[in-house]
Amino acid sequence: MSAPAGLLPADAADALLIGRLWDPGTGGPRPVAVRGDGLADLFGTAATVSGLLEMPAADVARAAATAPVRWSLDAVTGGAGPRLLAPVDLQVVKACGVTFAGSLLERVIEERCAGDPALAVGVRAEVTAALGGSPAADLSAIVPGSAQAARVRTVLRERGLWSPYLEVGIGPDPEVFTKAPVLSSVGPGARVGIPAFSDWNNPEPELVLVVDARGVPRGATLGNDVNLRDVEGRSALLLGMAKDNNASSALGPFVRLFHDGFTLDAVRTERIALRIDGPDGFVLDDHNDVGRLSRSLEQLVAAAYGAHHQYPDGFVLYTGTLFAPTRDRGAAGHGFTHVVGDRVTISSPRLGALVNEVGRTEELPPWEFGIGALLGYLHRQAAGSG
């Protein structure tokens, strides 16, 4: 059997791919590695992905090459049996916002129209005119925190257009926030949630770095930082309500470890594709070019980790998105918003494909397997082997 088309990177044979799988046989999650068309059980090497990533990549590679293959990739991509989970576990889920000029201006627009999509067209024209007619291009040339950025800040303040989003977009410090609780992210094939209180929302296709307890990026995966534009647009202080809801963080399909020629440099120019296939026949194709980030990946990691903040079990870091959908789906001028049943595919050549369907948050299965449940599972596994 072969792996489902597009799930794995184009060069999967040369990649060290680590993930997690729900195993009904033992009643809990197992760290796994892709080997050919199957998944090797790494639980005997490390009980968590967090633990695996504290090991040298060469040691993980040796374990992946020798551990027993217990599941076929074809058998774990859906259904009630073994299934793929988000490929991280004890890592804190962090995210950077407003790291691209294009999405930066859309955040300003959301704020100025107070989350009302009917006002977006007029506000977009106002902001664009104030910045010379081409805001994304103008701002993308600015180095955040530079003297030039300070001059732009002054001009925009004089015109009454300064906002918290411009501060983190071109100011000295990036926005870093906690996206989701530990163990709450969903994986490939799961549904992502849009709450009933949101009428203007979108996916955010992103490169996600997976960082160890020492602050060293150890690999990368794909992520969907599900976003509620109407909620955040009402107030930046509603960021938690806009970003952290049941099934609002999707990660996967696997973490590709930096190993054997695949380094952080390899993902600096990754092109992350987004496709939305709606039950109404709506189709949207777009992309996120990591190379257009306004700050380096190292700068983003350093903003999250350092003397000011540590993560004993590591962390994952959504690095931001260029995708800010303005194409109308319904009423003219309202731009894009999700409908229940949208199929969202986020993919890239080196990281594979993360596919999720949109559901109503309140109708999704409740999040029940948290840290306490994981500790109980690990205790039972240790007792059973003792």
Buried (B, 14 or more C-beta within 10 A) or exposed (E): EEBBEEBBBEEBEEBBBBBBBBBEEBEBBBBBBBBBEBBBBBBEBBBBBBBBBBBEBEEBBEBBEEBEBBBBBBBBBBEEEBBBBBBBBBBBBBBBBBBBBBBBBBBBBBBBBEBBBEBBBEBBEBBBEBBEEEBBEBBBEBEBBEEEBEEBBEEBEEEEBBBBBBBBBBBEEBBBBBBBBBBBBBBBBBBBBBBEEBBBBBBBBBBBBBBBBEBEBBBBBBBBBBBBBBBBBBBBEBBEBBBBBBBBBBBBBBBBBBBEEBEBEEBEEBEBBBBBBBEEEBEBEBBBEBEBBBBEBEBBBBBBBEEEEEBEBBBBBBBBBBBBBBEBBBEEBBBBBBBBEBEBBBBBEBBBBBBBBBBEBEEBEEBEBEEEBBEEBBEEBEEEEE
